[in-house]
């Protein structure tokens, strides 16, 4: 489940011409909008004399030099160990892996052909397996790299609570919430209490005592390409940070087991437990999980579900084409199901 604003950012023709001039691609045959991934980060497919490529403009919040350096160092390391990813293309002079024009940062990747997630248990299992391979590949990198990484994640985060309170205090007049003002107060109060309960339960399970390491922090179907139900490429490393690996696992398990589609009011309350167990089975086939990690997983999933909807609603009042209030109602239903099924979600 990827929650995004409605309008998709785009390139203009002059911008594309200047950026592509920094790369030695030969004759460019076509440039096509590539409407996948974050709407805040425009992408274009490039067909050129020297192959097929994908051009990406980073979101402003993820274009700081230290974040770009970390992302590119990690991707270079992953490429050396054969991890499935789209490789960065160096600039014409061979010295850089980004182009910077004014406040924007651009990256060019080799194009990888693949299909989106088709919601099968086999795909979910392989996504869990590849996440474990990511953690194995970056374990040594985490200890050797002296590059600073952002800290924290969606767990017990003051920003999530602040965002929920902002929805109640500043967005009542937004079109998404017209006529729901009274109900909105109760809905926000429910989500705040649910978030606090989940955070406290994860901490009681031992989350805070787990070691920190480099995590992906954005492991969801929109960032992964499949072929024959196997992962062929993981595409996005902009959210890398230091936290606990179980935050990656729990978020991935939630994302790959989500039953969704169409109007959020029609989304089922429950998760797809075949996909959920498949994802964890794939991960644990390579990396074992400790008792505190397994015990905290359902609570972290609840936190991740709440945390994902808060930023777009506080920014726009909506989640893509969906009114924020309807999304929050859906989240309440799913949280109620999660809280009632915690015991069945703890895999031994």
PyMOL commands that set and color helices and strands:
alter all, ss='L'
color gray80, all
select helices_A, chain A and resi 13-20+60-62+65-80+121-144+158-170+175-177+181-204+207-209+221-223+245-257+264-266+273-284+291-316+324-340+342-345
alter helices_A, ss='H'
color red, helices_A
select strands_A, chain A and resi 28-33+43-48+51-57+99-101+104-110+150-151+213-215+224-227+230-234+241-243+318-319+322-323
alter strands_A, ss='S'
color yellow, strands_A
deselect
rebuild
show_as cartoon
